[in-house]
Amino acid sequence: MLVLSRKPGESVKVGDEVKITVLSVSGKQVRIGIEAPSDITIHREEIYNKIANEQKQLEDATPDTGE
């Protein structure tokens, strides 16, 4: 894991296409902005995990026909 310190208005680039900017800091809360191409989905981790769990449940419930 890369750990960085950034001030409001400063950014981090992830590859050539993703830019993460610190918008503000208030107490323990940090607001960030993420710029990425529209084909890259962005979710909070808890939402991402919920979607992944739901997809796994659907896959487990679907019978394998062996085709």
C-alpha positions as CSV (number, residue, x, y, z in Angstrom):
1,M,0.0,0.0,0.0
2,L,1.3,3.4,-0.9
3,V,0.7,6.0,1.8
4,L,0.7,9.7,0.9
5,S,0.0,13.0,2.5
6,R,-2.0,15.5,0.4
7,K,-3.5,18.9,1.2
8,P,-6.8,20.1,-0.1
9,G,-6.5,20.9,-3.8
10,E,-3.6,18.4,-4.3
11,S,-4.0,15.3,-6.4
12,V,-2.7,11.8,-7.0
13,K,-2.7,10.1,-10.4
14,V,-3.4,6.4,-10.8
15,G,-2.1,5.3,-14.1
16,D,-2.7,7.7,-17.0
17,E,-6.5,7.9,-16.7
18,V,-7.5,8.3,-13.0
19,K,-7.0,11.4,-10.9
20,I,-7.9,11.6,-7.2
21,T,-8.1,15.1,-5.7
22,V,-8.5,16.0,-2.0
23,L,-11.3,18.5,-2.0
24,S,-11.5,19.3,1.7
25,V,-10.7,18.0,5.2
26,S,-13.0,18.6,8.1
27,G,-12.1,16.8,11.4
28,K,-11.8,13.1,10.6
29,Q,-13.7,13.4,7.3
30,V,-12.0,13.8,3.9
31,R,-13.8,14.7,0.7
32,I,-12.2,13.5,-2.4
33,G,-13.0,13.8,-6.1
34,I,-12.2,11.1,-8.6
35,E,-11.8,11.8,-12.3
36,A,-11.9,8.6,-14.4
37,P,-13.1,7.4,-17.8
38,S,-16.8,6.5,-17.9
39,D,-16.0,2.8,-18.5
40,I,-14.3,2.6,-15.1
41,T,-16.9,2.0,-12.3
42,I,-16.2,3.7,-9.0
43,H,-17.9,2.5,-5.8
44,R,-17.3,3.0,-2.1
45,E,-15.7,-0.2,-0.8
46,E,-18.8,-1.3,1.3
47,I,-21.0,-0.9,-1.8
48,Y,-18.5,-2.8,-4.0
49,N,-18.4,-5.6,-1.5
50,K,-22.2,-5.7,-1.3
51,I,-22.4,-6.0,-5.1
52,A,-19.8,-8.7,-5.2
53,N,-21.6,-10.7,-2.5
54,E,-24.9,-10.4,-4.3
55,Q,-23.3,-11.6,-7.6
56,K,-21.7,-14.5,-5.8
57,Q,-25.0,-15.5,-4.3
58,L,-26.7,-15.4,-7.7
59,E,-23.9,-17.5,-9.2
60,D,-24.2,-20.0,-6.3
61,A,-28.0,-20.2,-6.8
62,T,-27.8,-20.8,-10.6
63,P,-27.5,-24.5,-11.4
64,D,-24.5,-25.5,-13.5
65,T,-25.9,-27.2,-16.6
66,G,-22.4,-28.4,-17.7
67,E,-22.7,-26.9,-21.1
